[in-house]
Every structure is written in structure tokens, then in C-alpha cells.
Amino acid sequence: MRLKKLTAAVLAGTMVLALTACGKDAPTQSGGGTPGTEKTNEADGGGEQQNEPAVAGVLTPNSDPVNTNTSDETLRIGLSSEPSTLWGASEGKAENEEQIINAALLDRLVNVDPVTKEVLPNLATDWEWVDETHCKFILRDDVTMSDGTPLVAEDVVYTVGIWTERCATNDTGKFIVGAEAEDEKTVTIEFTVAAPDLLAMMAWGNFGIVSEDEVNAAGGLDAVGKNPAVGSGKYRFKEWKSGQSVTLERNDSYWNPDYKGYFKEIVFTFTSDAAAREMAIESGDSDLTIDVPISQAATYAQSSAVSTYIYSFGQVIHLWYNMGENAKATKDQKVRAAIDKALNFDAVTQVATAGFGTPAMAYMDPAATYYKENYTAEERAVDIEGAKALLAEAGYENGLEITALGLADLTPVLTVMQANLAEAGITLNIDTPDTAQFVEGAFGGSYDIICVGDDLTVRTPTIVPFCTKLNVNGPGMVIGGPKWTTDELDAAIAALISESDTSKLEEQGLAIGNMLKEQTVCSNLYSEMKAVITAKDLKGYCTRERGYIDVTTLYR
């Protein structure tokens, strides 16, 4: 959905899924782990992600063998839009397309296996939590940056300085205090909060490491976003033809000899029309396209000309009720509960996921380590009479008129809700402005209900960001203005974030879900899904954080 894209662009990556290399991306190493947990050294890169649709003709990410060959071929990938930068951290932002391209250019300190969620060594061979907020990393001694100089601890200190100075208002920098080098290969990063999963956060695409010398050689921080000849990644920047394409070339001097990049070059092109991008694959002009609407991708599932991937990635779409300063009827819990009772969650999910998903049975996503259902099928069933009774108790026995704010591509889902609510006597007006107006309305709380998702697979301080004081921007100041919160809820979220004993996570997640349920703060709708179309002979489709494609693992 574009809603997800907007959230990533506006909030610069507040929602996250673990990054990977497909299979074991680094040689086996000894290493530290998060406090109170045991870290193993290897992970199986195969297997399936959770909640994958068992549908004929639909393929599963992260299930192909690791590539072992190289070629002189070119991989062509169709993106839905052109990024404004290829290194968002230098400009204090993050965009979906930028994250996909940039992750091939810059290496992170660690990686995360997409299936097991295990943190793996990468630029760092080892790590140790000195205390709850300080993590010490030992760097590899065989990594060469783009300018031919070796990776040293001061490069990490320099990069962290960029994050904290230019990205202080988004997740790249707002949870990091800074870094200090102990020697050439030892560096300690200080975080603002106690949160073991912040180690996994360091695997996100926006945490790539650079050196000051190569940034200066590329024209400085203000220029490097357009000329990202930096980093130590599997591919290197070659050319950006504005409005046409971005080209990367394989880094044949990559530090990890076990990695084989099959394609010599990767070319990204930009076309907003998903059908045109799919046709380019059928004609042989392209090899892969992402961000295909689920309903559209479903029509390709049985095609003999292309391959189709449809998968969830850990983000649940919730229907949030305005409880802020601008709220009207939805401030009343009885009204919120009436709306919840009137919704047909099966119908909403069917439309949103083209039948590939199932209604959410908890606030958390099934892919989260702390997932536990806290709704029964009976509680999710439509109850029109119950909804009418609650509306009458709230003083709306003669009906109620409310407004839903959403982007245009959410219209089918909102239309289903509109029909559901009409049966209970609620008139739902659907407001789908352009992106700029949506952002203004969302942040200002100019709506009654709004559909917004958050990624729940990593326990960072942005868990449950739409109603908690823990977000650094203030109580719920993310989408929709100030929302409801209590000291009890804030304490429960803080406990989940900081917990080092993983055996306690499930019950803590359940407790948070029950608090939200008891007050009907939001209605849990469905796990969001992604759809990707590839050429029939293309293998090695692997995912990264937020379900992004890892372009470095593909092969024929």
C-alpha cells in the first residue's frame, strides 16, 4: 500500500522488519548477543517466512538455495517511483526505493536472518553489551571501503555522527547518543534507551557504514546522495540518469569471498503503472517489479509467463480512532466499540489482501516473537444489533456521521467499511486527498477514523507508536495527533521494549493487546502484504526489513 510507503517516507523508517542476506552472509564467527539471550553463530537462510499464503502459483521468499555463480548479465528491476536520493541518511530521511538501492551499496555492522530473525556478524565479527545502553563492536580486519582504505572504528564514529546530527528526528538517529572508538577495530555505540532489539535495528538499510574520506571524495554530505560512490557493499554505484535509471555494478573486491553476486550490473527503472512493469517482464525488457497491488498480482499467479510472490512482512493495519483534541464522537468508547462491532473483518481482509490474508486476531502480528491471540472468532463476528445498542447508549440512536481519512489506494477497504457501518446507522464519509493534504490531516487529527499500520517484528521504542508517550515526538504525535494513553500502557510498552528474557515476551505482548482491546483504542484489521512479479527463470528472491527485496541475492 502507499500508506506504508508514506509512513516510511514521512517518518523515515519508524517501522521495520529484519534485514538479511539470503543464507549465511558472512563466514562463521563467534559473537556476543543481546543481554540475557544466547547468540548462535550460523543461521539457515532457507525455509519459509511466517504467514505465507499456501496458494497454487504463488511463490515463497527466502526459500531458494544460495547463489554460487557469477555472470556478465544485467538484472533489470522496475520500481514504482524514482527516489530523490540514494543515501537518505545524508539528507535526514528514508524512502522505500532509496532503501532498496542503498542497501546494496553500504554494508551494516550486522545482518539479520529473514527466517530465524537471528542477528548475524557482518562488518562486526563480535559484539558485547557493556550495559543496557552501550554495545561494543569488534570490526573485521579485511574490509576495504570504496576508496581502497581499510574499515576502521573512526569510520563508524563518523557515520554514527551523521545519523545523530542529520537524522535526530527519525529512527536512524533518535535512539542513538553517539559512538566512541577504543582502537582501530573496536567501537562502542551508545543508545538512548534500554532495548535489546536495537541490535537488530542496526541491520536496517539506513544504517550503512561510510568513511569521511570517501564522502568528501564524492562531493561531501550534501552531494553524496546523488553520487553515492561510498561504502563497502556488494555492489557499487555506477550511474544515475535522472528520470530514467540508476545503475549499480558488482563489487568484485567484496570482502566476503563466500558471497557471489550473479549479475554484473543491476539497473533500476521507474514506472508508476504496475501493469506496464509486469508487461515489461513478459516482453523480456525487465526481470522483476515490486509494489504490485495484491489484487492485480493475484491475476498473474497462474501465468506461465511470470512468477508471483505474495507475502506478509510483519506490519498490521489498524483502524485508529481519533481521541485527540479534535476528536468528536470517537472520544466516546461506546462509539468506538459500536464501530468495531459493525465491521466485517473477513470482508475487509478479503478486499485488502485479495483473499491471501486473514483478519488480525491480536494487535501484534503473528511474525512477532511476542505474538499471542487475544480475540476469538466470536468477538470478531459482525454484531449489528450490538453496535446499534451501543450507539443508542452514547446518544446516537438516530444515527451518526463520521469521516475516514485515507490515501486513494485505500478506497476499496474504506468502501467495505462504509457499507458495514451503514447497516448500524453510521454514515461514513471517505476523504482521500492527495499525499500532502493527507499528511496535514493525519498529523492534525482532522478525521474520525484512519487506517495506519506499524511493523511489530522488532522491539524498538516505536512499538505501538500511535498512542504512547514513549515516542520522542510526544504522546502519539506520529499520525493523527495526540492519542489516548495511560501510565499503565506506557509502563507495559516500556517493559516489552527493554525485556531481555525472551520467555516473557509473549505474555507482555498479550498484556498490551488486552489494554488496547479493553478501551477499543483501535480495531485490528489485517497483516499487510507485498506482491512481487519476476521473470520465470529468476531465483533467489530474498527479503530485508519491511519486506524489502534484497537485490544482491538474485540469480538465474
LOFILUM-786771 format. One line per 5 residues: number of its first residue (from 1); for each residue x, y, z of C-alpha. Coordinates in steps of 0.5 Angstrom, whole numbers, plus 500, padded with zeros to 3 digits. Example, Ala and Ser with C-alpha at 12.3 -4.5 7.8 and 13.67 -1.06 7.14 Angstrom:
<recs>
1> 525 491 516 | 527 498 514
</recs>
This chain:
<recs>
1> 500 500 500 | 502 507 499 | 500 508 506 | 506 504 508 | 511 508 503
6> 508 515 506 | 510 512 513 | 517 510 511 | 518 517 507 | 515 522 513
11> 517 518 519 | 524 516 516 | 523 509 518 | 520 508 524 | 517 501 522
16> 522 496 521 | 523 489 519 | 530 485 520 | 535 485 514 | 538 479 511
21> 543 476 507 | 540 470 503 | 543 465 507 | 549 466 511 | 552 472 509
26> 559 472 513 | 564 467 515 | 562 463 522 | 564 468 527 | 564 468 535
31> 560 474 537 | 556 477 543 | 549 478 543 | 543 482 547 | 543 482 554
36> 540 476 557 | 540 472 551 | 544 467 547 | 547 468 541 | 549 463 536
41> 554 464 530 | 550 461 524 | 543 461 521 | 540 457 516 | 538 462 510
46> 533 457 507 | 526 456 510 | 519 460 510 | 517 466 513 | 511 466 518
51> 504 467 515 | 506 466 508 | 500 464 503 | 499 457 501 | 496 458 494
56> 498 455 488 | 502 459 483 | 505 464 489 | 512 463 491 | 515 464 498
61> 521 469 499 | 527 466 502 | 527 459 500 | 532 458 494 | 539 456 495
66> 544 461 496 | 547 463 489 | 554 460 488 | 556 463 481 | 558 470 477
71> 556 472 470 | 556 478 466 | 549 479 466 | 545 485 467 | 539 485 472
76> 533 490 471 | 529 492 476 | 522 496 475 | 521 501 481 | 514 505 482
81> 518 511 483 | 525 515 483 | 528 516 490 | 530 523 491 | 537 521 494
86> 541 514 494 | 543 516 501 | 538 518 506 | 542 519 512 | 546 524 509
91> 539 528 508 | 536 526 514 | 531 522 511 | 529 515 508 | 525 513 502
96> 523 506 500 | 526 506 494 | 533 509 497 | 533 504 502 | 533 498 497
101> 538 501 493 | 543 504 498 | 543 497 502 | 547 494 496 | 552 500 497
106> 553 500 504 | 554 495 509 | 552 495 516 | 555 492 522 | 551 486 523
111> 545 483 519 | 539 479 521 | 537 472 518 | 530 474 515 | 527 467 517
116> 530 466 524 | 531 473 526 | 538 471 529 | 543 477 529 | 549 475 525
121> 556 478 524 | 557 483 518 | 562 489 519 | 563 487 526 | 565 480 528
126> 563 480 535 | 559 485 540 | 558 485 547 | 553 489 551 | 557 493 556
131> 551 495 560 | 544 496 558 | 545 502 553 | 552 501 551 | 554 496 546
136> 561 495 544 | 563 492 537 | 569 489 534 | 570 490 527 | 573 486 521
141> 580 487 519 | 579 485 512 | 574 490 510 | 576 495 504 | 572 502 503
146> 571 505 496 | 577 509 496 | 581 503 498 | 582 505 505 | 581 499 511
151> 575 500 515 | 577 503 522 | 573 505 528 | 573 512 527 | 569 511 520
156> 564 508 525 | 564 514 529 | 564 519 523 | 558 515 521 | 554 515 527
161> 555 522 528 | 552 523 521 | 546 519 524 | 545 523 530 | 546 530 527
166> 542 529 521 | 537 524 523 | 536 526 530 | 528 526 529 | 528 519 526
171> 529 512 528 | 536 513 524 | 539 518 530 | 534 519 535 | 535 513 539
176> 543 513 539 | 547 518 543 | 554 517 539 | 560 513 539 | 567 512 541
181> 573 509 538 | 577 505 543 | 582 503 538 | 582 502 530 | 578 496 531
186> 574 497 537 | 568 502 537 | 562 503 543 | 555 505 541 | 551 509 546
191> 543 508 545 | 538 513 549 | 534 507 552 | 535 500 554 | 532 496 548
196> 536 489 546 | 533 489 539 | 536 496 538 | 542 491 536 | 537 488 530
201> 536 495 528 | 543 496 526 | 542 492 521 | 537 496 517 | 539 499 511
206> 539 506 513 | 545 504 518 | 550 503 513 | 557 505 514 | 562 510 511
211> 568 514 512 | 569 521 512 | 575 521 506 | 570 517 501 | 564 522 503
216> 569 528 502 | 571 525 495 | 564 524 493 | 563 532 494 | 561 532 501
221> 555 530 505 | 550 535 501 | 552 532 495 | 554 524 496 | 546 523 496
226> 547 524 488 | 554 521 488 | 554 515 493 | 561 513 491 | 562 510 498
231> 561 504 503 | 564 497 502 | 558 494 500 | 557 488 495 | 555 493 489
236> 558 500 488 | 555 506 485 | 556 507 477 | 551 512 474 | 544 516 476
241> 541 518 469 | 535 523 473 | 528 521 471 | 531 514 467 | 535 510 471
246> 540 508 477 | 546 503 475 | 550 499 480 | 556 495 479 | 558 489 482
251> 564 490 487 | 569 484 485 | 573 486 491 | 568 485 496 | 571 483 503
256> 567 476 504 | 569 471 499 | 563 467 500 | 559 472 497 | 557 471 490
261> 554 477 486 | 551 473 480 | 549 480 476 | 555 484 474 | 550 490 474
266> 544 492 477 | 539 497 473 | 533 500 476 | 528 504 472 | 522 508 474
271> 515 507 472 | 508 508 476 | 504 504 472 | 504 497 475 | 501 493 469
276> 507 497 465 | 512 494 469 | 509 487 469 | 509 487 461 | 516 489 461
281> 518 483 465 | 513 479 460 | 517 482 454 | 524 481 457 | 525 488 458
286> 525 487 465 | 527 482 471 | 523 484 477 | 518 489 479 | 516 491 486
291> 510 494 490 | 505 491 485 | 498 492 488 | 496 485 491 | 489 484 487
296> 493 486 481 | 499 481 483 | 493 475 484 | 491 475 477 | 499 473 475
301> 499 468 480 | 497 462 475 | 501 466 469 | 506 462 465 | 510 468 463
306> 512 471 470 | 513 468 477 | 509 471 483 | 511 473 490 | 506 475 495
311> 508 475 503 | 506 479 509 | 512 482 513 | 510 484 520 | 506 490 519
316> 499 490 522 | 494 495 519 | 490 498 525 | 484 502 525 | 485 508 529
321> 480 512 533 | 481 520 534 | 482 521 541 | 486 527 541 | 484 535 542
326> 480 535 535 | 476 529 537 | 468 529 537 | 464 522 537 | 470 518 537
331> 472 520 544 | 467 516 547 | 469 509 548 | 462 506 546 | 462 510 540
336> 469 506 538 | 466 500 541 | 460 500 536 | 464 501 530 | 468 495 532
341> 462 491 533 | 459 493 526 | 466 492 522 | 466 486 518 | 473 484 519
346> 473 478 514 | 470 482 508 | 476 488 510 | 481 483 510 | 479 480 503
351> 479 486 500 | 485 489 502 | 489 482 501 | 485 479 495 | 484 473 500
356> 491 472 501 | 491 474 508 | 487 473 515 | 484 478 520 | 488 480 525
361> 487 477 532 | 491 481 536 | 495 488 536 | 501 484 535 | 503 481 528
366> 504 473 528 | 511 474 526 | 513 478 532 | 516 474 538 | 511 476 543
371> 505 475 539 | 499 471 542 | 492 472 540 | 487 476 545 | 481 476 540
376> 476 470 539 | 473 469 532 | 466 470 536 | 469 477 538 | 471 479 531
381> 464 477 528 | 459 482 526 | 454 485 531 | 450 490 528 | 445 490 534
386> 450 490 539 | 453 496 535 | 446 500 535 | 445 499 542 | 452 502 544
391> 450 508 539 | 444 509 543 | 447 509 550 | 452 514 547 | 446 519 545
396> 447 517 537 | 440 513 537 | 438 517 531 | 445 515 527 | 452 518 527
401> 456 521 521 | 464 521 521 | 470 522 517 | 475 517 515 | 482 520 512
406> 486 515 507 | 490 515 501 | 487 514 495 | 489 506 494 | 486 505 501
411> 479 507 498 | 477 500 497 | 478 498 504 | 474 504 506 | 468 503 502
416> 467 496 505 | 467 499 512 | 463 505 509 | 458 499 507 | 459 495 514
421> 457 502 518 | 451 504 514 | 448 498 517 | 449 500 524 | 446 507 522
426> 453 510 522 | 455 515 515 | 462 514 513 | 465 520 509 | 471 518 506
431> 476 523 505 | 482 521 500 | 486 528 499 | 493 528 496 | 499 526 500
436> 501 533 502 | 494 534 505 | 493 527 508 | 500 528 512 | 497 535 514
441> 490 532 516 | 493 526 519 | 498 530 524 | 493 535 525 | 488 530 527
446> 483 532 522 | 479 526 522 | 475 521 526 | 478 514 524 | 484 513 520
451> 488 506 518 | 495 506 519 | 500 500 520 | 506 499 524 | 511 494 524
456> 512 490 530 | 517 485 529 | 523 489 532 | 522 491 540 | 524 499 539
461> 521 505 542 | 517 506 536 | 512 500 538 | 505 502 539 | 507 509 537
466> 500 512 536 | 498 512 543 | 504 512 547 | 509 517 551 | 515 513 549
471> 516 516 542 | 520 522 543 | 516 527 539 | 511 526 544 | 504 523 546
476> 502 519 540 | 505 525 535 | 506 521 529 | 500 520 525 | 494 523 528
481> 496 528 533 | 495 526 541 | 492 520 542 | 490 516 548 | 495 513 553
486> 495 511 560 | 501 510 565 | 500 503 565 | 500 502 558 | 507 506 558
491> 510 502 563 | 508 496 559 | 511 498 553 | 517 500 556 | 517 493 560
496> 517 490 553 | 522 494 550 | 527 493 555 | 526 486 557 | 532 481 556
501> 528 475 558 | 525 473 551 | 521 468 555 | 517 473 558 | 515 477 551
506> 509 473 549 | 505 475 556 | 508 482 556 | 505 483 548 | 499 480 550
511> 498 485 556 | 499 491 552 | 494 488 547 | 489 487 552 | 490 494 555
516> 488 497 547 | 482 492 547 | 479 494 553 | 479 501 551 | 478 500 544
521> 483 504 542 | 484 501 535 | 481 496 531 | 486 491 529 | 485 489 521
526> 490 485 518 | 497 484 516 | 499 488 510 | 502 484 505 | 507 485 499
531> 507 483 492 | 513 482 487 | 513 479 480 | 519 476 477 | 522 473 471
536> 520 466 471 | 528 464 471 | 530 469 476 | 531 466 483 | 534 468 490
541> 528 472 492 | 530 474 499 | 527 480 504 | 530 485 508 | 527 490 513
546> 520 492 512 | 519 486 507 | 524 490 502 | 527 486 497 | 535 484 497
551> 537 486 490 | 544 482 492 | 542 475 492 | 538 474 486 | 541 470 480
556> 539 466 474
</recs>
